Amino acid sequence: MKTFHISLFCLVMLLFAACQTKKLPYIGEPELVTKVVDGKEVEETIYPAIPDFSFQNQNGETISGRSLDGKIYVADFFFTTCPTICPPMKKNLLKVYQAFKDNPEVGILSHTIDPAHDSVAVLKKYADDLGVTGNMWHFVTGNRDKIYEIGEKSYMVSAREDSAEAGGYIHSGHFILVDKNKHIRGMYDGTTEQGTAELLKDIETLLKEE
């Protein structure tokens, strides 16, 4: 009887744990900030956030951090003439688009790292060829240095010219998951089906958390 009670207790605890919403980790080096609350000093952990930006999307609209307020979004870096990892990345990102295109809480932000070539018109054709419509998925262009800076300093991925690489550029194949407070909550291999499946699952998790 005692063994039965212990087993039943363990089962209940396992079911309770399974019902708890999983929280995704925060990516990046946190900073401890001292605050005064009710006359007492307390330490608060502050995680790095994506700073504001201003780029143009495939429709010629200005897209800034404020454009994504109230949304979680997936960011990546690419260029339209990329001969290597971009085609499989966009094929996989289309799965995210198809899964969440009707959800106003989810967005996608694809930054070109070749703004000299990838004009608004070029990005528009690229989006059209992929079958992307609506306001969920933004393909953005803008100042090259600002794109490289936000990629490497904020999203923590490589994004720059490199004559030794195919196509003349080097960039990460990662998809970056950003929450509504502009914190990075996950990084995924955008060139693989497994990485994309993990991203899809974590978007659902983050939507429940938010």
C-alpha positions as CSV (number, residue, x, y, z in Angstrom):
1,M,0.0,0.0,0.0
2,K,2.9,2.4,0.9
3,T,4.5,1.6,-2.5
4,F,1.2,2.4,-4.3
5,H,0.9,5.8,-2.5
6,I,4.5,6.7,-3.4
7,S,4.0,5.7,-7.0
8,L,0.7,7.7,-7.2
9,F,2.5,10.7,-5.7
10,C,5.3,10.4,-8.3
11,L,2.8,10.2,-11.1
12,V,0.9,13.3,-9.9
13,M,4.2,15.2,-9.7
14,L,5.2,14.1,-13.2
15,L,1.8,15.2,-14.6
16,F,2.1,18.5,-12.8
17,A,5.6,19.1,-14.2
18,A,4.4,18.3,-17.7
19,C,1.6,20.8,-17.4
20,Q,4.0,23.7,-16.5
21,T,4.8,26.0,-19.5
22,K,8.4,25.6,-20.5
23,K,10.3,28.9,-20.6
24,L,12.9,29.5,-23.2
25,P,16.3,30.7,-22.2
26,Y,17.6,34.2,-22.7
27,I,20.6,34.4,-25.1
28,G,23.4,36.9,-24.4
29,E,25.4,38.2,-21.5
30,P,23.1,39.5,-18.8
31,E,23.9,42.6,-16.7
32,L,23.2,42.9,-13.0
33,V,21.6,46.3,-12.2
34,T,21.1,47.6,-8.7
35,K,17.7,49.3,-8.0
36,V,16.1,50.8,-5.0
37,V,12.7,49.2,-4.2
38,D,10.8,50.2,-1.1
39,G,13.9,51.8,0.3
40,K,16.0,48.6,-0.2
41,E,18.7,47.9,-2.8
42,V,17.9,44.9,-5.0
43,E,19.7,43.4,-7.9
44,E,17.8,42.9,-11.2
45,T,19.1,40.9,-14.1
46,I,18.9,42.8,-17.4
47,Y,19.3,40.8,-20.7
48,P,20.5,42.5,-23.9
49,A,17.8,43.7,-26.2
50,I,17.8,44.4,-30.0
51,P,18.2,48.2,-30.3
52,D,15.9,50.3,-32.5
53,F,16.6,50.3,-36.3
54,S,15.2,51.8,-39.4
55,F,15.2,49.9,-42.8
56,Q,13.0,49.7,-45.9
57,N,11.0,46.6,-46.7
58,Q,10.1,45.1,-50.1
59,N,7.1,47.4,-50.3
60,G,9.1,50.6,-49.7
61,E,7.8,50.9,-46.2
62,T,10.0,52.0,-43.2
63,I,10.4,49.1,-40.8
64,S,11.7,49.9,-37.3
65,G,11.8,48.2,-34.0
66,R,8.4,49.9,-33.3
67,S,7.0,48.1,-36.3
68,L,7.4,44.9,-34.4
69,D,6.1,46.0,-31.0
70,G,3.7,43.4,-29.6
71,K,5.2,40.7,-31.8
72,I,7.7,37.9,-31.5
73,Y,9.7,37.6,-34.6
74,V,12.3,35.5,-36.4
75,A,15.3,37.4,-37.9
76,D,17.9,36.2,-40.4
77,F,20.5,37.6,-42.9
78,F,20.7,36.7,-46.6
79,F,21.2,38.2,-50.0
80,T,19.2,37.5,-53.1
81,T,22.0,36.3,-55.3
82,C,23.4,33.9,-52.6
83,P,24.4,30.6,-54.3
84,T,24.9,28.5,-51.1
85,I,22.9,28.5,-47.9
86,C,20.2,31.1,-48.7
87,P,17.9,28.9,-50.9
88,P,17.5,26.1,-48.2
89,M,17.1,28.8,-45.5
90,K,14.3,30.5,-47.4
91,K,12.7,27.1,-48.1
92,N,12.7,26.4,-44.4
93,L,11.6,29.9,-43.4
94,L,8.6,29.5,-45.7
95,K,7.5,26.8,-43.3
96,V,7.4,29.4,-40.5
97,Y,5.6,31.8,-42.8
98,Q,2.9,29.2,-43.7
99,A,2.5,28.2,-40.1
100,F,2.0,31.7,-38.6
101,K,1.1,34.0,-41.5
102,D,-2.4,34.5,-40.0
103,N,-1.1,35.1,-36.5
104,P,-0.7,38.9,-35.8
105,E,1.7,38.2,-32.9
106,V,4.4,36.7,-35.2
107,G,6.7,38.3,-37.7
108,I,9.7,37.6,-39.9
109,L,12.6,40.0,-40.6
110,S,15.1,39.1,-43.3
111,H,18.0,41.5,-43.7
112,T,19.9,41.7,-47.0
113,I,23.7,42.0,-46.5
114,D,24.0,43.2,-50.1
115,P,22.0,46.4,-50.1
116,A,23.9,47.8,-53.1
117,H,22.2,45.1,-55.3
118,D,19.1,44.3,-53.2
119,S,17.0,47.3,-53.8
120,V,13.4,47.6,-52.8
121,A,12.3,46.4,-56.3
122,V,14.7,43.5,-56.2
123,L,13.4,42.4,-52.7
124,K,9.8,42.8,-53.9
125,K,10.4,40.4,-56.8
126,Y,12.2,38.0,-54.5
127,A,9.3,38.0,-52.1
128,D,6.8,37.6,-54.9
129,D,8.8,34.6,-56.3
130,L,8.6,33.0,-52.9
131,G,4.8,33.6,-52.8
132,V,5.1,35.9,-49.8
133,T,2.2,38.4,-49.3
134,G,0.8,40.5,-46.5
135,N,2.7,42.2,-43.7
136,M,4.2,39.3,-41.8
137,W,7.5,38.8,-43.6
138,H,9.6,41.9,-44.2
139,F,12.6,41.7,-46.5
140,V,14.6,44.7,-45.6
141,T,17.4,46.8,-47.1
142,G,19.2,49.9,-45.9
143,N,22.6,51.3,-44.8
144,R,25.1,48.5,-45.2
145,D,27.2,49.4,-42.2
146,K,24.1,49.5,-40.0
147,I,22.9,46.1,-41.2
148,Y,26.3,44.6,-40.5
149,E,26.5,46.3,-37.1
150,I,23.1,45.1,-35.9
151,G,23.8,41.6,-37.2
152,E,27.2,41.2,-35.5
153,K,26.7,43.2,-32.3
154,S,23.0,42.7,-31.5
155,Y,21.9,39.4,-33.2
156,M,25.4,37.9,-32.6
157,V,25.8,36.5,-36.1
158,S,28.3,37.0,-38.9
159,A,27.2,39.4,-41.7
160,R,29.8,41.1,-43.9
161,E,31.6,41.1,-47.2
162,D,34.2,38.5,-47.8
163,S,35.7,38.1,-51.3
164,A,36.9,34.6,-50.4
165,E,33.3,33.3,-49.9
166,A,31.0,32.2,-52.7
167,G,28.9,35.2,-53.8
168,G,31.3,37.6,-52.1
169,Y,29.7,37.6,-48.7
170,I,29.7,35.6,-45.5
171,H,26.7,35.3,-43.2
172,S,25.3,33.1,-40.6
173,G,22.7,30.4,-41.4
174,H,20.9,30.9,-38.1
175,F,17.4,31.9,-37.5
176,I,17.1,34.1,-34.4
177,L,14.0,34.1,-32.3
178,V,13.2,37.4,-30.6
179,D,10.5,38.0,-28.0
180,K,8.1,40.9,-27.6
181,N,10.7,42.7,-25.3
182,K,13.3,42.4,-28.1
183,H,15.3,39.7,-26.2
184,I,16.9,36.9,-28.1
185,R,15.3,33.6,-26.9
186,G,16.7,31.1,-29.4
187,M,19.1,30.4,-32.3
188,Y,18.5,27.7,-34.8
189,D,20.3,26.2,-37.8
190,G,18.2,27.6,-40.6
191,T,19.7,25.2,-43.2
192,T,18.3,22.1,-41.7
193,E,14.8,20.6,-41.2
194,Q,15.6,19.7,-37.6
195,G,16.6,23.3,-36.8
196,T,13.4,24.6,-38.4
197,A,11.3,22.1,-36.5
198,E,12.8,23.2,-33.2
199,L,12.1,26.8,-34.1
200,L,8.5,26.1,-34.9
201,K,8.1,24.3,-31.6
202,D,9.7,27.2,-29.7
203,I,7.6,29.8,-31.3
204,E,4.6,28.0,-30.0
205,T,6.2,27.9,-26.5
206,L,7.1,31.5,-26.6
207,L,3.5,32.5,-27.6
208,K,2.2,30.7,-24.5
209,E,4.9,32.3,-22.4
210,E,4.1,35.8,-23.7
